[in-house]
Amino acid sequence: MKKNLKIGLAQINSKVGDLQFNFSKISNLISLAKKHKVDLLCFPELALTGYPPEDLLLNKKFLKSIDTAVKNLEKITNGISVIVGYPRRIDKKLFNVAGVFVEGKLQKEYKKFHLPNYGVFDENRYFEKGVEPVTFTIHNHKIGITICEDIWVDTKVINERISDDAIDLLINLSASPFSLDKQKKRLHILKKISKKNRIGICYCNIIGGQDELVFDGRSMILDNSGNVVAYGKEFEEDLLIKNINFKQGRSSVCLSKKDNSHYLEKVLSALCLGLKDYVYKNNFSKVLLGISGGIDSALVTAIAVKALGKKNVLGIALPTQYSSDKSLNLAKELSRNLGFKLRVANIQGIFEGTNKLLTDTIYGKTAQDTTEENLQARIRANVLMATSNKLGHLLLCSGNKSEISIGYSTLYGDATGGLAILKDIPKTLVYKLARFYNQLSPDNLIPKEIILREPSAELKENQKDSDSLPPYGILDAILELYIEEGKSLKEISSALKISPLLVSAIIQKVNNSEFKRRQSPPGIKITAKAFGRDRRYPITNRFIDA
């Protein structure tokens, strides 16, 4: 006779390459699941190694360590069934595996069928494709296994597998990174498969920040009618435990809730988690950044304070003759509001001395141009990096996606840092996030005047961003269509009803700035296509796209 199954989904925050840490976390959750009398406990894709391990998978010592850890998993899985994701070399081929441990024995290993090789994914570089479906039985229930991309391909393929194997429940181990609207896409696919096959699905996703990627968790259990009967937490570790009643097709306790959090809240949470994990997983505890009195550095500071605490954030204002009193006063107001420590160091003397050195000894007196502007930015970077070296703080870069797209930044200047939090955040979204932050934190506000004032680099007299750029609303619309949607000049011009000459100029700026982006800090992926792993253009490129 078939009985209910008590299922556990353990969405954990693994550390890439730290097998001891990850094994310990897995072991503790197995012990906890046993106390709750869980029948089957599932961990995410590559939970044992963290995702993505990249070229660690080419390291023989690393692969041997995985084999040892898998043997040790057998020792801690008595009295429970557990599915764990890990890479595994089998017959001289490397596979992305879901290991099924039953009563202290590695019973079966499912090898991932479909290897993603687009966007941020590069699994064909490392793994061979699996070809054999794997099922196993608990309490007379036949359970099938898939790994992440296996359910994202043509659903006809997965439907045929489910039908052929005659399974009662489908498990999917995932390492699915966050991006805007990603959860809606996951839910659509899972519901479609569940309804078509009248089958329950357990979807277990990893959480945490790993370099440019943030994984949001949000594991789910669906009944055989496609209803979500349980959600894991978002951007937090969680052990989701539910009874699955196969007769009713739904859990005995239904805790269904809509995914109704505001998209800006999701973005803010992703940025905070990405920053926090990047800092702590790289053995930092504190951060610093330059405070200009502008909105970008203000938002980065607010995110840092929210993620790390005000005592772990140091701001440094570095004014010159071109910096307005208002900018410095707003920087001080931001410091008072958010509670972080602010230091002020006027660099006018260094700027004048360096400029004199250059004109007197190298290239003589010339008309002022962007050389002098960039010199100020690079002096600031030197001061900030010296402070980073001396104090051991991670330097944060405040550049946003709009500026980085078109090269509106100074290489080795304001583009300097260990992490660029806003690298995938367009300027228009920066403003929305700042306003949203103030709604969430009315006692720790970004000064309203910072949000309202016209943006300026303040590197020469009366400078404004609008002197060099179109309005950010127009710029960001062009960039979204070109970078994220891959539209042509003609298509963009037609869709936005703007001059093809303007579109052409922006596209040329994007293409000519690849050398800057290649040398910029990593940033946190938020949109459908971020710079870095998502978009890989050559620096030396003679193709004319505009």
N, C-alpha and C positions, 0 to 999 in steps of 0.2 A: 504493500500500500504506500502511495506517495504521501509525504508530509510536507508541511511548510519548510521553507529554507530561511535561515537567518543569515543575511548577507551583510558584509562589512566592506565599505569602500574607503580606503586610507589614502586621502590626497595629501601627500607629504612634500616638504620642501627639501629636496636633496641638494647636496653639494657636489658639483661635477668633479669626479676624480677622487673624492674622499670616501673610499669604500668602507672604512671603519666607522665613520660618522653615519653613513647611510645604513649600514648593517645594524648598527645600534638602534637607530630610529625604527627600522623595520622590526627588529626583535622586540622592542618595547611595545609596539602596537600589536604584535602577535600575542604577547602576554595579556594585554588589555582585552583583546578580542576573545581570548579564551575565557576570561572572567565573565564576559557578557554572553558566553555560550554561542558564539558565532560559528556557523557551519562552514562558511566560505568567506575568506578575507582576500580582497583584491588590492594590489598596489599598481601604480601607474606604469606606463611605458618607460623602460630603462631606469626604474626607480633606484636600482642598486648602484648605478654609476652616475646618475644625474643626466640631464638632457640639455643640449647635445654634447657628447664627449669629443666630438670632432676627431682630430688626428691622434688623440690618446688611443683610439681604436687601432692604430698602427704600431703601438708600443707593446712588444711581446711580454714585458714584465707586467704591464697593466692587465693584459688578457689572462695571464697566469693567476693574478690576484683575484680576478673575477671567478675563475674556476674554484679557487679555494673558498671564496665567499659562498658560492653555490653549494658546495659540500657542507659548509657550516649551517646553511639554511635548513638542510635536512635534519640537523640536530635540534632545531627549535620549533619544528612543525608537527610534533606529536600531538594528537588530540584535536587536530583542526586541518582543514584544507585551505591552502594558500596559493594564490597566483601572483608571481613577482616578475616584473620586466627587467631584462638584462641583456647585454650583448654576449654572444657565445660562439667560439670557434668549434665547428664540428666538421670532421674530415677535411681539415685545412681550408674550410670556408667559414666566413663570418656571417652570423645571422642576428637579426633583431628578434629576441625570443621572449615568449611568456612561459615561464616554468610553472608547472602544476605540481605542487607538493601535497601529498596526501599521507597522513599518519607517519610523518618523518621520512618519507621517501620521495625522491624526484620521480614522479610517475610518468609525466609526459612533458614535451617541449614543443610549443607551437611556434613556428617560424613565420614572421610577418610576410604576407603575400605581396602587398603593394608598397613600393618604396618611393616616397615623394622626392622629387628632384626639381623643385621650382621654388621661387621666393627664397625664404630663409633655409629651406631644406636641401640637403645634399647627400641623401642616404645611399644613392647608387655608388658614391665614391668608396663606401666602406662595406656595404652589406650585399649578400646574395639574396635573391627572392626565395621565399618558401613556396612549396607546391602542394603540400599535403594538409588538408583540414585536420583539426584536432578536436575531439570531443571527450568528455569524461562524465562520470555519473556520480551524483550525490543523492542519497535517499531516493533512488530510482528516477531522479530527474536528469535528463541528458542536457549537458551544458556545452555550448560552443564558444570559441574564443576568437577574437579579432584584435588587431592592434592599430589604433589611430587611423591611418590612411585607408585601411581595408574597408572602412564604411564610407569614405569620402569619394570613392570611385563610383562608377556606374552602379546604381542600386540594384540593377538587374542581376549583376554578378553575385552580390551578397545575398539577394533573395533566392537565387538558385542554390547557393551553398546551404542556406537555412533549410530549404525544402528537402534537399538531398540528404542532409544529415538528420532530419526530423528532430531538431533540438527543442527543448522547452524554454531555455533562457540563453540569451546572447550576452557575453561579456566583451567589453571594449576597453582595453588599456590605452590611455592617451598621454601624449605630451603635446598638447595643442596650445600654442601661444596666443596671448590676448591681442586682439585688434578690434577696432570699432565694428560693431554688428556681428562679431564672430559668434557670440552665443546664440544669436537668432539663427545663424546658419547651422550650427550644431544641432539645435533643437529641431529644426525643420527636417534634417536628415534622419535623426533618431526616430521622430514621430512617423515619418514616411515608412521606414523599415518596420517599425513596430506594428503599425496599422495594417500594412500589406500582408504580414506574416502571422498576425495575431500572436505576437511573442513579446515577452518582457525583455527589457534591456537594462544592463547595469553599465554605466559609462563612468570610468574612473580617470580623472585628469590630475596631472601634477600641478603644484603651485610653486611660485617663487620667481626671483629674478636671476637670470643668467646672462651676463654681459648685455647685449642689446635686447634680449627677449624677456618678456614677463609672462608667466603662466598663471592664469586666474583661477584654476581649480574649477569650482562650480560643477562638481560631479553630480550625476543624476541617476535616478532609478525610474524607469517607465514601466507601467503595467502593459498587458497585452492589447490594450485599446489605444496605446499611444499617449496616455495621461502621465504626466510627471507626478509621481507620488512622493518623491523625496529629492531635495536639493542639498548638495554640499555647500559650504560657505564659499564666499567669493573673496579671493586674494588672502585667504587664511588657510592654515592647515586644519584638517577636519577628519574625524572618523565617523562616517555616516553608517549607521546600523539600522536595518529594517527587516521585518519579517515579510517574506513574499508568499502570498497565498495564491497558489497556481489555479485553484478551483475558481476563485473569484476574479483572478487576473489582476489583483491589485494588493498592495500591502495591507496588513491588518490594521495599521494605524496610518491614515492618510494625512500627510503634512504638506500637501501641495500648496505652493505659493507662486505668485507671478513674479517674473523678473522685471520689476518696475523701478529699479533704481535709476536715477538720472544718468544719462551718458557722460555728463561732465564729472559726476561722482566716480564713475568707473575709470575715467581717464586720470583723475587725481589720485585714485587708489593705486592704479598701475604705476604711475610715476613715483609715488611714495615707496611702493614695494620694490620697484626696480632700483631706486636709489639706495634704500636701506640694505638690500642684499648685496649690491655692488660694493658698498662701503664695508660691510662686516665680513663678507666672504673673501675680500681682499685684504683683510687684517687692518683696516683703518677703523677709527672710532669717531673722528671729527672731520669736518669739512671747512673750507674757506672759499670765499669768492669776492670778486670786486663788486662794490655797490656803487652804481652810477646815479641813482635817483630816477632811473627809468623803469619801465614796466617789466622787462625781461629779467633783470637781476632781482627785482622785487618778488616776482613769482617764484623764481628758483629758490630764493631765500625762504619764502613762505613754505614751499614744499619741503625744503631741508629741515626747517624747524618742526614741521608736522611729522616728518619721518624719523628724525634723529633726536629731537629735543633741542631746546634753545641753547643749552649749555654746550652743545656739540657743534655749534655753528659760529664761525668768525667772519665778519664782514669787514672789508677794507675799502675806504673811499680814497681815490687817488686823483684829486683835482689838479687842473692846470689853469692858465689864464682864460681858457675857453669854457671852463665849467662854470655854470651860473650858481649864484648863491642859493637859488631855489632848489637846484639839484642836491646840493649838500644838505640843505635844511630838510628836504624830503627823505634823504638817506638816514638822517638822524631820527626823524619821526618814525620811519619804518623800524629802526632799531628799538625805539621805545615801545612801539606797538607789539612787536613780535618777541621782544625780550632777549635778542641776541647781542653779543658784544660787537661794537663797531670801533674801528680804529681809522683815523684820518691821517694821511701822509701826502702832503703837497709835493708833486713831482716837477713843478715848474723849473726849479733850479737844475735838476738832472736833464730835463728836456733842453733847456737853453745851453747847458754845458756840452751835451752830446751834439747838438746842432752846430755849435761853434767849432767843436772838434772836426766835424765832417766838412764844414765849409772852409775852415782854415787849412786843413791838411790833405783833403782828398779831392773834392769836386768843386770847390770855390763857391762864391755866392751866386745863387740862381733864384728865379722866381719861385715862390712857395707853391707847392702842389701836394699831391697825396703822400709824397715822401714824408713831409712833416706830420701829416695826420697819422700815418702808420707808425712813425717813430714814437708818438705818444702812447699808442696802443701797445707797442712792444716794450716800452719802459714799464708800463703797468704790468705786463705779463712777467717781466723780470722780477719785479718786486713781489708779485703774488707767488711765483715759483720759488723764490728765495725763502719766503715765509713758509711755504709748503714743505720745503726741504728741512728747514730749521725746526719747525713744530711738528712735523709728521702728519699734517692735515692733507686730505685729498682736495685738490683744487677743482672746483666746479666751473664749467663753461656755461655762459648764459645765452649763447646764440640760438636763435629759433630756426625753424625749417625754411621760412621765407627768405631770411638772410643767407642761410647756408646754401640754398638752392641756386641763388644768383651771384654768389661770391661777395655779398655785401658784408665783408668782415676782413680782418687783417690776419694773414697767416703769421703765426708766432706772436700774435697780439691777442685780441679778444677771442680768437679761436683756440686759445691755449687752455688745457685742462686735462683732468683724468676722466671726466664724464660730462657729456653735454645733455642735460636732462631734457631740454626743449628741442633737441635736434629733429624730432619728428612732429613738432607742434607748430603749425602755421601761426603767423602773427595774429590773425583774426581769432584763432582759438586761444591764444595767449590772453587776449582781452576777456574772452568769455570765462576762462578758468579763473582769472583774477577776480572778476565779479562774483563768480560762484563761490570761490574761497571765502570772500567776505560775507556771503550769506551763511556759510557754515560756521564761520569764526567771527561773530560780531564783536567779540572782546579783543581780538588780535587782528585788526584790519590792515590790509594794504591801503595806505593813504589814498583817498579818493582822487586827489590831484595827480598822483602818479598815473592813475588809469585814464584821466581826462586829458592830460597834457599831450601836446604834439611830440611825437618821438624825434629824438635827435642824438647823433653820435657825439656832439659837442667837441669836435676836433678842430674846428675853425669858427670864425665869427659868424653868428646868426645862422648856423647850419641846421637844416631840417632834413629828415629822411625823404620828404616829398620833393626835395631839390633833385634827387637822383632816381627816385622810384615812383611808379604810379601809385594811386591809393591802394592800401593793403587788401581791401576787398576785391579789387580787380586783379591785383597781382596773385593773390592766393587762388582765385578762381582759375586763372591761366595755369598756374603750377599744378593744381589738382588734376586738371584735364590732361596736361602734358605728362606729368610724372606718374601719377597713380592710375590714370585711365589709358595712357598711351595714345591720345588723340593727336591728329596732325594739325599743322598750322591752319589749314583751311577749315577743318572741323571746329577748332577752338574759336577762330574768328567768327564763324557762322553761329555757333552755339551762344557765344557771349555778345554777339553783335558789336564787336569792337574792331578797330583797325588791324589789318594783317601786319602792318609795319610794327605796331606795338607788340603783337604776339611774337613776331619774328625776333625782335630785339630781346625779349625775355628768354626765348628758347636759346638764342645764341649765348646769353649770359649763363644759363644753366649748363650748356655744353662746355663752355670755356672755363668753368669753375671746378671741373672734376679734380684737377690737381690739388685744389684746396681741400675738397671733401676727403680725398684719400689721406690727407695728413691731419684731419680733424679728429677730436676724441670720439669714442663710441657714444651712441645715444640710444634712448629707449624707444623701441618700436611701438607705435600707437595706431598708425594708419595702415591702409591696405598695402602700401609700398613705401618703405622707409629707405633712406640712404644706408649703404653698407651691404649687409648680406642680401638684402632684397633687390638691390639695383647695382649691377656691376658693369659699368661702362669703362672703356679704355681712357687713359689720360691723353695719350697721343691719338687723336681721332680726327681724320680729315673729312668725315662724312658730313655733308651740309644738310641739316634737318630743318632749316628755317629759311 
